[in-house]
Amino acid sequence: QSVIEVVKLVGICSVYGRQPNMKGAIALVGLVATSASVYLCNRRLPKARSPSKAELRVLGLAAAVFITFFVLVSIINGPKLLQRTHPDVVQAKSLARAQCQIALSESDVLLAEELIRNNTVGVQLAKKFNKQARQSLDRTLRRLNNIIFFNIGVFISVLPALVLMVIAVAPSVHPRLAILKPLEPPQEMWPVVLPAINAVTVAAVVAYFGFYFWLEEAQVTSCLLLSGHWYTYVLTTFCCLIVFVHLLCQREEASAPYHVWYAGWVA
C-alpha cells in the first residue's frame, strides 16, 4: 500500500507538469489542411460520379464483412498471433492496468491516466535495441515506413490519388506550376477516383475524433491497453479494402484498369 501511495504522488506531480498533447494537435492541423485541400480540388476537377444502388449494396456488404472479420480477429487476439510482445512490456502493462484500476476505485483519475499511458519500458527497450542492433537497409526502411505510414494514417490508402490530384490542380493555381502539366492524369479518371478520396477523407475525420475524443478517454476510464499503431493499421486496411471494392465496381465504366493499379499499390 505504501508503494502505491508513492506511485500516486509521483503520478500526480508529473501530470500537473505535463506538456499539452502536441501530437494530437499536429495531427489535427494536418487533417484540416488535407480535408480543405480535397474540398478545393473537388471544385476544380470533374464532378465525382454518384454510386449506383447496386454499388452501394456491394459496398455495404463488403463493409459488413470486413468489420465482422476485424471483430473476430480482435476476439481471438490477432495482434498477439502476428507479433510477439517483449515479456518486460507485458509485465509492465499488466501492472499498470492493475494500478490504474486501483486508482480509479479511489477516484484518482489523474493518477489512473498517468499509469495507463506510461510507455517507459517499451521506449527504453526500443532505444536499447536501436543502439545495439546492427544497422541494415531493412531496419532503416522499417523506421522510415513507420514514420510515413503512421503519420499519414488512413490517407495512405489513397496517397497516389492525392499526389495526382495536387498535380492536376497545381497548374491552375499558379502559372509557374504549369511545368507539372505533362504529369497531369486524364480528366476521365476523376469521376471514378474522387469518390474514393472523399470517402477516405470522411473516414480520416471519424478516425481522428474517434481516437482523440473517445478512445483516449476510454483508455483511462476503462483502463484499456490501447495501441495507436494497431488502430491506424486496422482502419487503413479497412479503407484500402473498401477503395478496392469501389474501383472493382467501376471497372466496366472506367477508361483504365484502376483496380489493377490500386491492387499493386496496396500490395
C-alpha positions in Angstrom: 0.0 0.0 0.0 2.9 2.4 0.8 4.4 1.7 -2.6 1.1 2.6 -4.3 0.9 5.8 -2.3 4.4 6.8 -3.5 3.5 6.0 -7.1 0.3 8.1 -6.8 2.3 11.1 -5.5 4.8 10.8 -8.4 2.0 10.4 -10.9 0.1 13.5 -9.7 3.3 15.6 -9.8 4.1 14.5 -13.4 0.5 15.1 -14.5 0.4 18.7 -13.4 3.7 19.4 -15.0 2.8 17.7 -18.3 3.0 19.3 -21.7 -0.1 19.5 -23.9 -0.7 16.8 -26.5 1.2 18.3 -29.4 1.0 15.0 -31.4 -2.8 15.3 -31.5 -2.7 19.0 -32.3 -0.2 18.4 -35.2 -2.4 15.6 -36.5 -5.5 17.9 -36.4 -3.7 20.6 -38.4 -2.7 18.0 -41.0 -6.2 16.7 -41.1 -7.8 20.1 -41.6 -5.3 21.1 -44.2 -5.7 17.8 -46.2 -9.5 18.0 -45.9 -9.6 21.6 -47.1 -7.3 20.7 -50.0 -9.6 17.8 -51.0 -12.6 20.1 -50.9 -11.0 22.8 -53.0 -9.7 20.3 -55.5 -13.2 18.8 -55.8 -14.4 22.2 -57.1 -11.7 22.4 -59.8 -11.9 18.8 -61.0 -14.6 16.9 -63.0 -17.5 16.1 -60.7 -17.4 12.8 -58.8 -19.6 10.0 -60.1 -22.6 9.2 -57.8 -22.6 5.5 -56.9 -25.4 3.3 -58.2 -27.8 1.4 -55.9 -26.1 -1.8 -56.9 -22.6 -0.4 -55.9 -23.9 0.9 -52.6 -25.3 -2.6 -51.8 -21.9 -4.2 -52.7 -20.0 -1.6 -50.6 -22.4 -2.1 -47.7 -22.0 -5.9 -47.8 -18.2 -5.6 -48.2 -18.0 -3.2 -45.2 -20.1 -5.6 -43.1 -17.9 -8.5 -44.0 -14.7 -6.6 -43.3 -15.9 -5.2 -39.9 -17.0 -8.7 -38.9 -13.6 -10.1 -39.8 -11.8 -7.4 -37.8 -14.0 -8.0 -34.8 -13.4 -11.8 -34.9 -9.6 -11.1 -35.2 -9.8 -8.9 -32.1 -11.7 -11.5 -30.2 -9.0 -14.2 -30.8 -6.4 -11.5 -30.1 -5.0 -11.5 -33.6 -2.1 -9.0 -32.9 -0.7 -11.4 -30.4 -0.6 -14.1 -33.1 1.1 -11.8 -35.6 3.6 -10.1 -33.3 5.3 -11.2 -30.0 5.5 -8.6 -27.3 8.5 -8.4 -25.1 7.9 -10.0 -21.7 9.0 -6.9 -19.8 6.4 -4.8 -21.7 3.7 -7.4 -21.0 4.6 -7.3 -17.3 4.8 -3.5 -17.1 1.4 -3.1 -18.9 -0.3 -5.7 -16.7 0.9 -3.9 -13.6 -0.1 -0.5 -15.0 -3.6 -1.8 -15.7 -3.9 -3.2 -12.2 -2.7 0.0 -10.6 -5.0 2.1 -12.9 -8.0 0.1 -11.6 -6.9 0.8 -8.1 -6.5 4.5 -8.8 -10.0 4.6 -10.4 -11.5 2.8 -7.4 -10.1 5.6 -5.3 -11.5 8.2 -7.8 -8.0 9.3 -8.7 -8.4 9.9 -12.4 -5.2 11.8 -12.8 -3.0 9.0 -11.5 -5.0 6.4 -13.5 -4.2 8.4 -16.7 -0.5 8.6 -15.8 -0.3 4.9 -15.1 -2.1 3.5 -18.1 -0.3 5.8 -20.5 3.2 5.1 -19.2 5.2 3.6 -22.0 8.6 4.0 -20.4 9.6 0.3 -20.5 8.8 -0.1 -24.2 10.6 3.1 -25.1 13.7 2.1 -23.2 13.7 -1.3 -24.9 13.4 0.2 -28.3 16.2 2.7 -27.7 18.4 -0.2 -26.4 17.7 -2.3 -29.4 18.3 0.6 -31.9 21.6 1.4 -30.2 23.0 -2.2 -30.0 21.5 -3.8 -33.1 23.5 -4.0 -36.3 22.2 -1.4 -38.8 20.8 -2.7 -42.1 18.8 -1.4 -45.0 15.8 -3.4 -43.8 15.8 -1.8 -40.4 16.4 1.6 -41.8 13.4 1.2 -44.2 11.3 -0.1 -41.4 11.8 3.0 -39.3 11.2 5.2 -42.4 8.0 3.3 -43.2 6.9 3.6 -39.6 7.3 7.4 -39.7 5.5 7.8 -43.1 2.7 5.2 -42.7 1.6 6.1 -39.2 1.8 9.9 -39.6 -0.2 9.9 -42.9 -2.7 7.4 -41.3 -5.8 6.3 -43.4 -4.8 8.7 -46.2 -2.1 6.2 -47.1 -4.9 4.3 -48.8 -5.4 7.0 -51.4 -1.9 8.6 -51.3 -1.2 8.1 -55.1 -4.5 9.7 -56.0 -3.9 12.6 -53.6 -0.5 13.2 -55.3 -2.1 13.1 -58.8 -4.9 15.4 -57.6 -2.3 18.0 -56.5 -0.5 17.7 -59.8 -3.8 18.1 -61.7 -4.8 21.3 -59.8 -1.4 22.9 -59.4 -1.2 24.5 -62.9 -4.4 26.4 -62.4 -3.2 27.7 -59.0 0.0 29.4 -60.2 1.5 29.9 -63.7 4.9 28.6 -62.6 3.4 25.3 -61.7 2.5 24.7 -65.3 5.6 22.7 -65.6 3.6 19.9 -64.0 1.1 19.9 -66.9 2.8 16.9 -68.7 2.3 14.8 -65.5 -1.4 15.6 -65.2 -3.6 12.4 -65.3 -6.5 12.1 -67.7 -9.7 14.0 -66.8 -11.9 10.9 -67.1 -10.1 9.5 -64.1 -11.6 11.8 -61.5 -15.3 10.8 -61.6 -14.1 7.3 -60.7 -11.3 8.2 -58.2 -12.8 11.2 -56.4 -15.5 9.3 -54.6 -12.8 7.1 -53.0 -10.7 10.2 -52.0 -13.8 11.9 -50.5 -14.8 8.7 -48.6 -11.4 8.2 -47.1 -11.3 11.9 -46.1 -14.5 11.4 -44.1 -13.0 8.2 -42.6 -9.9 10.1 -41.6 -12.1 12.7 -39.8 -14.0 10.0 -38.0 -10.8 8.1 -37.1 -9.2 11.2 -35.6 -12.1 12.2 -33.4 -12.9 8.6 -32.5 -9.3 8.2 -31.2 -8.6 11.6 -29.5 -12.1 12.3 -28.2 -13.3 8.8 -27.4 -10.7 6.1 -27.2 -8.1 8.2 -25.4 -10.7 8.9 -22.7 -11.9 5.3 -22.6 -8.3 4.2 -22.2 -8.3 6.0 -18.8 -11.9 5.4 -17.6 -11.8 1.7 -18.5 -8.0 1.1 -18.1 -7.6 -0.1 -21.7 -4.3 -1.2 -23.1 -4.6 0.8 -26.3 -2.3 0.7 -29.3 -2.5 3.7 -31.7 -0.4 1.7 -34.3 -2.9 -1.2 -34.5 -5.8 1.3 -34.5 -4.2 3.1 -37.5 -3.3 -0.2 -39.2 -6.8 -1.7 -39.0 -8.6 1.5 -40.2 -6.1 1.9 -43.1 -6.5 -1.7 -44.1 -10.3 -1.3 -44.0 -10.1 1.8 -46.2 -7.8 0.1 -48.7 -10.3 -2.8 -49.0 -13.3 -0.5 -49.4 -11.5 1.6 -52.1 -10.5 -1.6 -54.0 -14.1 -2.8 -53.9 -15.3 0.6 -55.2 -12.8 0.5 -58.1 -13.7 -3.0 -58.9 -17.3 -2.0 -59.2 -16.2 0.7 -61.7 -14.0 -1.4 -63.8 -16.5 -1.7 -66.7 -17.1 2.0 -66.9 -13.6 3.2 -66.2 -11.3 4.1 -69.1 -8.3 2.4 -67.4 -7.8 -0.6 -65.1 -7.6 1.5 -61.9 -8.5 -1.6 -59.7 -5.4 -3.4 -61.0 -3.1 -0.4 -60.4 -4.6 0.0 -57.0 -4.1 -3.6 -56.1 -0.4 -3.1 -56.9 -0.3 -0.1 -54.6 -2.0 -2.0 -51.7 0.4 -4.9 -52.2 
